[in-house]
Amino acid sequence: MNRHIALSIPFAAGLILAAGTTQDRWFEDLTHPAGFVHPHTNRVFKNKYANIMSGYTSLGASVAVADYDGDGFEDVFLTESSGTGKNHLYHNNHNLTFTDVGEAAGVSKGNDDQNATAAALWLDFNNDGRPDLFISRFGHCQLFQNMGGGKFKDVSKAAGIDGYRNAIKAIAFDYDRDGRLDIFVGSYFQPVNIFDPATPRFFPESFETANNGGGLTAFHNNGDGTFTDVTDKVGLRQTGWVLDMGHADADNDGDDDLYVACDFGTDRFYRNNGNGTFTDITETALGFDTKKGMNAEWGDYDNDGLLDIFVTNITDDYMREGNFLWHNDGNLKFTDLARETGTFETGWGWGGKFLDYDNDGWLDLYVTNGWVSAGKDSYVPDIFEMITRPGVDFADVRNWPPMGGKSLSGYEKKRLFHNEGGHLFRDEAARHGVDSNLDGRGVAVADFDNDGRLDLLVANANGEQRFYHNTMPPGPHWVAFLLQGTRSNRQAVGAQLRLTAGDTTWLRFVDGGNSFAGQSSARVHFGLGPRSKFDSVEVRWPSGLKEVFRGLAADKLHNIVEGTGRKVQ
Amino acid sequence: MKSATSAAIATLVLSSFSWAANDAFDKGMKAISARDYPAGLSLLESALTQEPDNLQFGSEYRQAILKYARKIHPKEGQPADFDRSLKFFEGLMAKNAGAANGWLNFGFAVVDKIPAAGAISQVILANSALSYFTKSIEAKPSWIAYYTRGVSYLFWPKIFGRAPLAVADLELAMKMQKTLPPRGIYVRGYVALGDAYWKNDELDKARAMWSEGLKLFPDSTQLKDRLAKQGDDLKTYLDDVMDPSKRVDTDLKDLWTTK
């Protein structure tokens, strides 16, 4: 008999459709009723390049989800970027409302004259069962240790992660499988002080092959509250304009590989060698691209047992790059099927996340987009005047035209792609009312009311968030799992789950913050469609242990602890 | 007497020059057919060096470059695969600024590189190609030069305001083709001018132009397709036609093979 602990969470009253929604519209916008009342504000720089930089630093709106207080309901961290702005920790009140407790918790101070918050990441770095908080900043990153009781302690200096970098994204996974979460930080600009740059040459040297960005930093978790920069040692040194990173086990060999999405140049794919090092196999895995990689999200969209990758790029009238949907062909080779699947064009793309919003067993995809929505005049002719000027030095910020009050790929509609059987996606965003035209950056997916239907929280730059509560009519079944590692990292990041119902097996995994400007729930959610039960779920833990759990009920969240199942080879 | 001798010598030199150029061209084409690209390209470059204004030599040379690029890097080749022809034409035109067809082929060589390039490079390349097409017109105005530059403008997003320029060039090309003996290739003028009107938000004029073309070229599927579509369908169709990331057929063979 399995010794797993099954935590049954009652269905919330949310099964009753809220007033104002229809059978056709499955999401309701509860942003204001839920208490999300602090719009994001961009940083306004005060240096001599400020009028130019303002157009290129419309960043820092992000959302990260975790149950930081272990009360069984997912909480939210939302970032702010203005000079005096506070970051927000929204505690889930268990009734689809949230209360900002950031200041009381001690995690709200993320912005000042020398630091601008860019993104947040929950991770249990000390395996105490309490999610800690890493803040990526243009400036010095922060690490807050969750002390319990709703209090956090700033341990950035002691941890050794606060060196100057223009960090825009962090993810956490246990690359060397020593049972502790390591941190990977992506940086956009090179480590110049962008608040008071000593040189004007800190912009991208090229629009397609820039190699003067901030690159990435790999921090090994030493297990004593400190981290060591092992970037060179593990083979991840690079100088791209990193916007996002995504980890997953691409070849099902037990360790997590890494996709790095770079703006202004080539995305990189690193194979985990299984010995604590990585090898750049971009050329054979993907080929070299020259696009504007913004997002690196993994998921098995066609249920073939291999994890695929969704990357956003820029697709507009003036630049038709198209997204990548890298289908995993096996043997660490990928084919871009974005055109074929209908996911090619999402405007100026940002964060994108797989989710099964209708519990039909196929991963759908939500994509945020839009750069700067301002005046009616377009910035495109200005930028292309610079681009076509002979001999222009792109790296010199002084050559870039100020954006002023103009727009660039603004007012773009968000996309909710419904997966039509693993080979085609259809945009249902307008139907479900999740197609706002705000300047989206990141999205987090979580079941905030524990009703088995996945909700969305979208972070928008210089604007309000959008909280979309899923009100799909009841019918399709689901099951979710929250994993607890014992030999593995306690958060079980990297664990793969293979759930079998009849002749169907689905693969999902625990990700450590994949998707630009967004971290979704650590719970692993399976839509089961009409199946009211399933046969088993096999968990392959990061430690290498494989266990099978049987006899679990559908339509529940199950807590599963490593070492409590039936071991399999 | 002296001048007559000089003229005779000049004629002799020119004809032997032409013979040598044709010989190099023929040998080059044979080598390309045999997939001996290094030898073939050198021979074609030799032919072009002798006759920089030869439209056919330039066109076949570019097609050979494209074939070679696709052989080395399947699909569209890599950007660097096209640098040989760009460098060659740059040197050729520096010495032969009056060769209108040389500029035309130089511009097409740039266009040939576009699908292999990144989105921003595509803009830079497209801009360069336009400047070479303009030099061709400046050297010697011709139907093909106006038609080519007009069509090039069509690939620019509307925000750059080049649709009116496309209309102007293609109207000139139309005017010219109406004074020339009729040829099958001129169906392209009707297609392109209609497309330019459409892009310039002059739908009625676009349809009128396509209809006029269809009367002269009743078998044209391009014209029929356009006339059969309305609204969003037409937009989707023409957006696809004018997608700058897709390869444009720049083979000029029709100019000397069609009636």
Interface residues (C-beta under 8 A of the other chain):
Chain A: F207 E208 T209 D289 T290 K291 I314 D317 Y318 M319 R320 E321 G322 S378 V380 P381 F384 I387 T388
Chain B: A117 G118 A119 I120 S121 V123 I124 N127 P157 K158 I159 F160 G161 D243 P244 S245
